[in-house]
Amino acid sequence: MKLKTLLMFVLLVAGLILGGCQQEKQDAVADVSSSEQKQESVAGVSPSEQNAEESSKDGFRADDKVVTINGKVLSYEDLQFYQLMNKVDIELNRAADEKNLEGEELKEKLAYWDEQLKYHDNFNVNLSKMMEQHTMYLLAREKGLDAEADLVGKTVEEFQAKVAQNEAASQLVSDFPSDAYQNRLNNYFTEKLLTLQIYDTLKADILKEKPDASEKEVAYDTAKNYEGLYQSQIASLEIKINAADRR
């Protein structure tokens, strides 16, 4: 979904903060050799500690605040987790296309997924998606919606099974601190399921209003109403981009 108009000013602030030194920091990360990483592991540095050190090279440590939404603090490690989940979804979608498509159509889709992987290396993209999901989750809670624990657990299990069968996705997950990954899965899919409930409710409303509408029209109108609802919701929340304090 498009970057929301009401988020533009906060995302521009974050972009200005990160943009000037981003390339130098990426070069610094690239200069770390695999032998040095092995030496750190031998020296007794835990995966979480290694991740925190890598985070500092991007301007943040794992527990640094990135954004606060109605008092809920989302950290840089939370942001990294959302980036991970977005990239895992890309690899799972790539695998589905490799199974179902062929020829030029497959070639175009694979190129698209490559572009999406690079797209989700962008701080602002991941920040926007993290904020959107949490914001719509809060709206779902306000409306009294809930996600059954059994459904969340089943969704997590199905997701993990798909990841285990996909080499690229498994590698992405293995590169992320295990505890930080496992501890966030239930909450992430609770948010996602509730967000999907809102989308499905809006879609059902469109189908009632326009029973003869094409699938494309229904999808367009649902997305339009979803965006309007999101903009209204985010305007009602108290949001602070903590990254803006890191000057």
N, C-alpha and C positions, 0 to 999 in steps of 0.2 A: 504494500500500500504506500501511496505517496507520503512523503514527509509532510507532516501536518503544519498548516499555516501558523497556528498558534504556538508551535514549538520552535519556529524558525529563529527567533531572536536568541533563545537560550542555546540552541545548537550552534549558532554562529559564534557566540561567545566561547563555547567549548572549542570550536574549530580554530579560532584565533589563538587560543592559549596553546593548543597542541601543535598547530601547523608549523610554526617557525622552526622548532627543533626536532620535528618528527623524523626527518631524513637522517640527521646525525645519529639519533638514537637507534634507528633501524640498522645503520652501518655498524654501530658499536655491537649490537646483538650479533650481527653476521660475523664479526671478527672473533667471536668466542668459538674455539675449536672443540671438536668432539673429545679430544684427549683431555682438555681442561675440564669438561663436564664430568668425565669419568673420574678425574682426580678429586673433584668436589664430592662425588658420591662415595669414593673410598674414604675420604676424610670425615665421613659421617654426617654430611649435610642431607637432611631429609628432603623428600620431594616438595613438601610445602614450603620449606625454607628456600629451596632452589627457585620455586615459582615466585616467592616474594622478591628475591633478588632480581629475577628477570623483569618483574613488574616495575621495579625501581628504574630500570633502564628505559622504560617507556614513560617515565615521569611520575609513576604512582607505585605504591606498595599495595599488596593484596588487600589489606584492611583499610586503606584510605577511602574516605567517603567520596562518592561521585555525585549522587543526587539524593535529596530527601523529599519524599512525597507524603504529605500529611503526617509527618513525624517518623515515617518509616525510612531508615537509612539503607541505601543500596550502595555497596562497596565496589571497588575496582575488581575484586574477585568475582562479585556478582555479575559485573559487566562481562568479564572474561567467560563466565559460565554461559551467559546468553549468546555470546559469540560462538562458543563451542557448540551449543545446541543448534544454532542456525547452520553452522557448517556441517554438522552431522546430518541434518535434514537434507542438505544439498547432496551429500554423498549417497544417501538412501534414495533420493529422487533420481540421481544419476544412474544408480544400479537398476532401478525400475525401467528407465528409458533404454538402457543397454539390453534389457531383456525383451522389451516390447517393440522397439523401433529398429530400423536398419537404414542403410544407404545415406542419402543426403540429409534426410530428416534427423537421423541419429547424430550425424556430424554436427548439424546446427545446434542440437540440444546439448551436446557435450561441450561445445564452445560456450554456450550460454551458462552452463553450470560452472565452467572455469571462470567466467566473468563474475559470477555470483560469489565464488570463493574470495576473489580479490576485493569485491565490493564489501564483504563482511570483515575485511581487515581495517575498515574505517571506524574510528572511535565514535563519530557522530551517528553513524548508521546503527551501531549496536546500542548506543545510548537511547536513540529514538525508539527502537523496537522493545527494549527493556521497559521504558517508560510507558509505552502504549499498552503492553500486556498487563503491567501492574495497575495502570489506571482503569482499564476495562474490568479487571478483576475486582477492584474496589466498587465499581458500578454494579457488578453482578451481586456483590455482597449487600449493597444498599437495597437492591431489588428482592432480596431474600433468597437468591439462588444458592445452591450448594452442590458440591460434587461428592458423591458417596465414596467413602474410604475404599470400598471394594473395587469400585470402578477406577479410582486413581491407581490402586495397586496393580490391577490388571493392565492398565495402560502403560505403567512403568515396566512391567514384565514383558509386554509385547515389544516395547521400544528396545529394551535391553537385548531381547532375542534377535531383533533385526540388526542391531549394532554388532552383536557377536558374529553374525554371518557376513558382515561387510568389512573387508580388510582396511579400507581407507577410514571408515568411521571408527573402527576399533583403535586404529592408530591415533586418531584425534583424541579419543577418550583416554587412552593410556598416557598421553602427554600431559594430561591435566591431573592435578593432585587428587588422589583417589577419595580421600575423606571429603574434600570440598565438593566433589562431583556427587557422591552418594548422598550427602546431606541435603543437597538442593533438589534432587529429582522429584520427590513427592510434592514439594511446594510448587515447583515449576509446572508440573502437569495438573495440579489443582487449579492454578491460575489459567492455564491453557484451556482446560475443559470448561471452566466457567466463561471464559471469553468466547469460546465456540457456542456456548448456550445462548449468549446474547446475539451472536451472528445468526444462529439458526432461528431464533425468535423473529428477528427482523426479516429473514427470508420467508418464513411462514406468513408473516403479515403481507408481504408483497404478493405471494401466491394467492392469498385470499382476495386482495384488491384487484389482481390481474390474472385470473385463472388461465387465460389464453395467451399469456405473454411467453415469448421465447425464452429459452434457458439463458441466452446472452443478456436479454433485457432484465430478467430476474436478478442475475448476478450483478449487473451494473447498478440497478436500483438498490439492491441490498448493500453493496459497497458504499454507495452514496449516503444512504441513511446511517450506516455504521460510522462513517467518517464524521457526519454531522453530530451524532451522539457522542463520539469521542471528543470532538472539539468542545462541546458543551460541558462534558464531564471534566476535562482537564482544566477548563477555565474556572471550575468551582473548587479546585484543589489548591492547597498551599504547597508550592513546589520551589525548591531551591537547588540550583545546579552548584554543588559544592566544588566541582572542578574549577569554577570561575574564581575561587579564592586562591588557587595555586598560581600566582603571578610570579 
